[in-house]
Amino acid sequence: MGADGFGSSMIIAAAALLWLVYLVPTWLRRREYLATERNAIRLQQTLRIMAETAEVPTEVRAEFSARSAAQQERLLKKEMERQAAVVSAQDAAAARAASRRLAESQPAIAADIALSSSSSRRLRRSRAITSLILFASLAAVGVGVAQLLTTGAWPLLAGGGLVSAGSLVMLGQMAAVGRARLELARSIRSRPPVVQRVRRQVVIPAVPVRSTWTPVPVPKPLYATMPVAERSLAASLEAAAELRQAAADAERALREAHQEPEVTPIRATSTPSRFSRMGIIDEQQAATTDIDAVLRRRRTAAAG
């Protein structure tokens, strides 16, 4: 039991020692890297401060000017390339529009141009190159078959077969494109030319229209011929005085109306109705009735 515990302790100690052997150099390298980086940052800051405070030498200015000139030249070159691409795109669009107009007006000439265009020449050139590659790959396939039968080597046969298959596929696509172009040329040739009809403008001479109606003069309105009443200066002054007097009277009446005491409204007295106390018995009167007087009145009435 003690030997087992000692063995486990030795294993743990060995593992700890290995970890120390691995971690201590890593820690030292990390510390050295951080110190070097700190020194480099301090050196950069010092150099930047010195460059800001010192005057720029002529060599640095010349280098900066050369760098700026090179950058401007690159930008100018890019701008020229962009303009050239725009011009080529515009030329291609104009060529396509011209070919469409030519196909509408002269189908035969358009078909000949389509057959002899640069794209057709590129297609024929590509077809010839692909055919040569196919023949070379077929020769390679033959050599590969011979090597396979003699030495058992098959890479040349496999490569020649792949190249041959690719060449056959490319030739099939090119043949389809060529057939489509031939059909397009035939359809253009068979298309009747478009004749544009020019509309002639007929100028009709202007004929003077004779009027059969004679205008009748309209009388002027009455207010245009009525004399304007001239008002004298005295009448104007009198009217202005009357207006001021009327305004003063109105203001005075308004002030007097505000100064008067508030009028208390008179409420009409309501006359009680004779039927309002019908059926109501007065308790005090009933309580104070004299029975002797009532009996006396009855005897008197019976005796009389």
C-alpha positions in Angstrom: 0.0 0.0 0.0 2.9 2.3 0.8 4.7 1.5 -2.4 1.5 2.3 -4.4 1.2 5.7 -2.7 4.9 6.4 -3.3 4.6 5.5 -7.0 1.5 7.8 -7.4 3.4 10.7 -5.7 6.4 10.2 -8.0 4.1 10.3 -11.0 2.5 13.5 -9.8 5.9 15.0 -9.1 7.2 14.0 -12.5 4.1 15.6 -14.2 4.5 18.8 -12.2 8.2 18.9 -13.2 7.4 18.4 -16.8 4.8 21.2 -16.7 7.4 23.4 -15.1 10.0 22.5 -17.7 7.4 23.4 -20.4 5.9 26.5 -18.8 9.0 28.3 -17.5 10.7 28.7 -20.9 7.3 29.8 -22.4 7.0 32.4 -19.6 10.5 33.6 -20.1 10.0 34.0 -23.9 6.7 35.8 -23.3 8.4 38.2 -20.9 11.2 38.8 -23.3 8.7 39.4 -26.1 6.8 41.9 -24.0 9.9 43.8 -23.0 11.1 43.9 -26.7 7.7 45.2 -27.8 7.7 47.8 -25.0 11.1 49.0 -26.1 10.0 49.1 -29.7 7.0 51.2 -28.8 9.1 53.6 -26.9 11.5 53.9 -29.7 8.7 54.6 -32.2 7.3 57.3 -29.9 10.7 58.9 -29.6 11.3 58.8 -33.3 7.9 60.3 -34.0 8.4 63.1 -31.5 11.8 63.8 -33.0 10.4 63.8 -36.6 7.6 66.2 -35.5 10.0 68.6 -33.8 12.8 68.4 -36.4 12.7 69.8 -39.9 11.9 67.5 -42.8 15.1 66.8 -44.8 15.2 67.3 -48.6 15.6 63.6 -49.2 12.4 62.8 -47.4 10.5 65.5 -49.2 11.8 64.2 -52.5 10.8 60.6 -51.6 7.3 61.8 -50.6 7.0 63.8 -53.8 8.0 60.7 -55.9 5.6 58.5 -54.0 2.8 61.0 -54.6 3.6 61.2 -58.2 3.6 57.5 -58.5 0.3 57.3 -56.8 -1.2 60.0 -59.0 0.2 58.1 -62.1 -1.5 54.9 -60.9 -4.8 56.8 -60.4 -4.5 58.4 -63.8 -3.8 55.0 -65.4 -6.9 53.5 -63.7 -9.0 56.4 -64.9 -7.7 56.0 -68.4 -8.4 52.2 -68.3 -11.9 53.0 -67.1 -12.5 55.5 -69.9 -11.2 53.1 -72.4 -13.6 50.4 -71.1 -16.5 52.8 -71.4 -15.5 53.8 -74.9 -15.2 50.2 -76.0 -18.6 49.4 -74.4 -20.1 52.3 -76.3 -18.5 51.2 -79.5 -19.8 47.7 -79.1 -23.3 49.0 -78.4 -23.1 51.2 -81.5 -21.8 48.3 -83.6 -24.7 46.1 -82.4 -27.2 48.9 -83.1 -25.7 49.3 -86.6 -25.8 45.6 -87.3 -29.5 45.5 -86.3 -30.3 48.4 -88.6 -28.3 46.8 -91.4 -30.1 43.5 -90.8 -33.4 45.3 -91.2 -32.4 47.2 -94.3 -30.0 44.9 -96.1 -30.3 41.2 -94.9 -27.8 39.7 -97.4 -25.0 42.1 -96.4 -25.8 41.6 -92.8 -25.5 37.8 -93.2 -22.2 38.1 -95.0 -20.9 40.3 -92.2 -22.1 37.9 -89.6 -20.3 35.0 -91.2 -17.1 37.0 -91.7 -17.1 38.7 -88.3 -14.3 38.5 -85.7 -16.4 36.2 -83.5 -16.8 33.7 -86.4 -13.0 33.8 -87.0 -12.4 33.2 -83.3 -14.8 30.2 -83.4 -13.0 28.7 -86.5 -9.6 29.2 -84.8 -10.8 27.6 -81.6 -12.3 24.7 -83.5 -9.0 24.1 -85.3 -7.0 24.2 -82.1 -9.4 21.9 -80.4 -9.2 19.4 -83.3 -5.4 19.4 -83.0 -5.7 18.7 -79.3 -8.1 15.9 -80.0 -5.7 14.3 -82.6 -2.8 14.6 -80.1 -4.9 13.1 -77.3 -6.0 10.2 -79.6 -2.3 9.6 -80.4 -1.6 9.6 -76.7 -4.4 7.1 -76.1 -2.8 4.8 -78.7 0.6 5.1 -77.1 -1.0 4.5 -73.6 -2.8 1.4 -74.9 0.6 0.1 -76.1 2.3 0.9 -72.8 -0.6 -0.8 -70.9 -0.2 -4.0 -73.0 3.6 -4.0 -72.7 4.5 -2.5 -69.2 1.1 -2.2 -67.5 1.4 1.7 -67.2 -1.9 3.4 -67.5 -1.5 7.1 -66.6 -0.9 8.1 -70.2 -4.0 6.3 -71.3 -6.1 7.9 -68.7 -4.8 11.4 -69.4 -5.3 11.0 -73.1 -8.8 9.7 -72.6 -9.8 12.6 -70.4 -8.3 15.1 -72.9 -10.1 13.4 -75.8 -13.4 13.5 -74.0 -13.0 17.2 -73.2 -12.1 18.0 -76.8 -15.1 16.1 -78.1 -17.4 18.1 -75.7 -15.8 21.4 -76.8 -16.2 20.5 -80.5 -19.8 19.6 -79.9 -20.5 23.0 -78.3 -18.7 24.8 -81.1 -20.6 22.9 -83.7 -23.9 23.9 -82.0 -22.8 27.6 -82.0 -21.8 27.4 -85.6 -25.1 25.9 -86.6 -27.0 28.6 -84.7 -25.0 31.3 -86.6 -25.7 29.7 -89.9 -29.4 29.5 -89.2 -29.3 33.1 -88.2 -27.6 34.1 -91.4 -30.1 32.1 -93.4 -33.0 33.8 -91.6 -31.5 37.2 -92.2 -31.0 36.4 -95.9 -34.6 35.2 -96.3 -36.0 38.3 -94.5 -37.4 40.9 -96.9 -35.7 44.2 -96.7 -37.5 46.9 -94.8 -38.4 49.8 -96.9 -38.9 52.9 -95.0 -41.7 55.1 -96.3 -40.9 58.7 -96.3 -43.9 60.8 -95.5 -44.1 63.8 -97.7 -45.5 66.9 -96.1 -47.9 68.7 -98.3 -48.0 72.4 -97.7 -51.5 73.8 -98.1 -51.5 77.4 -98.9 -53.3 79.6 -96.4 -56.5 80.9 -97.8 -57.7 84.2 -96.3 -61.0 83.7 -94.6 -63.6 86.2 -95.4 -65.7 87.3 -92.5 -69.5 87.6 -93.1 -70.2 89.3 -89.7 -69.6 93.0 -89.1 -68.9 93.9 -85.5 -71.4 96.3 -83.9 -70.1 98.9 -81.4 -71.3 98.2 -77.8 -72.5 101.3 -75.9 -70.4 102.3 -72.9 -71.8 101.5 -69.4 -73.6 104.2 -67.5 -71.2 104.5 -64.7 -68.4 105.4 -67.2 -70.4 108.5 -68.4 -71.9 109.6 -65.1 -70.3 112.8 -63.7 -68.3 112.4 -60.5 -69.8 114.4 -57.6 -67.3 116.9 -56.3 -67.4 117.2 -52.6 -66.2 120.4 -51.1 -63.7 120.6 -48.3 -66.2 122.0 -45.9 -68.6 119.0 -46.5 -65.7 116.6 -45.8 -64.7 118.4 -42.6 -68.4 118.4 -41.4 -68.7 114.6 -42.1 -65.5 113.9 -40.2 -66.7 116.0 -37.2 -70.0 114.1 -37.2 -68.2 110.8 -37.2 -66.0 111.9 -34.3 -69.0 113.1 -32.3 -70.9 109.9 -32.9 -67.9 107.9 -31.7 -67.6 110.1 -28.6 -71.3 109.6 -27.8 -71.1 105.9 -28.2 -68.1 105.7 -25.9 -69.8 107.9 -23.3 -73.0 105.8 -23.3 -70.9 102.6 -22.9 -69.1 104.2 -19.9 -72.4 105.2 -18.2 -73.8 101.8 -18.8 -70.8 100.3 -17.0 -71.1 102.7 -14.0 -74.8 102.0 -13.3 -75.5 99.6 -10.3 -76.5 96.1 -11.0 -80.3 95.7 -11.6 -81.9 93.1 -9.4 -84.5 91.2 -11.2 -88.1 91.3 -9.8 -89.5 88.0 -9.0 -93.3 87.6 -9.4 -95.1 86.4 -6.2 -96.9 83.1 -6.7 -100.6 83.2 -5.5 -101.4 80.0 -3.6 -104.2 78.0 -5.1 -107.3 77.3 -3.0 -107.0 73.6 -3.8 -103.5 73.3 -2.6 -104.5 72.4 1.1 -107.5 70.2 0.1 -107.6 67.0 2.3 -105.1 68.4 4.8 -106.4 68.4 8.4 -105.0 71.0 10.8 -104.0 69.2 13.9 -103.9 72.3 16.1 -107.3 73.4 15.1 -108.7 69.9 15.7 -107.0 69.8 19.1 -108.5 73.1 20.3 -112.2 72.5 19.2 -114.7 73.5 22.0 -117.3 70.7 22.4 -119.6 72.8 24.5 -119.9 75.4 21.9 -120.7 72.8 19.3 -123.4 71.2 21.4 -124.8 74.7 22.2 -125.1 75.5 18.5 -126.8 72.2 17.8 -129.4 72.8 20.6 -130.0 76.2 19.3 -130.5 75.0 15.9 -132.9 72.2 17.1 -135.0 74.6 19.2 -135.3 77.2 16.5 
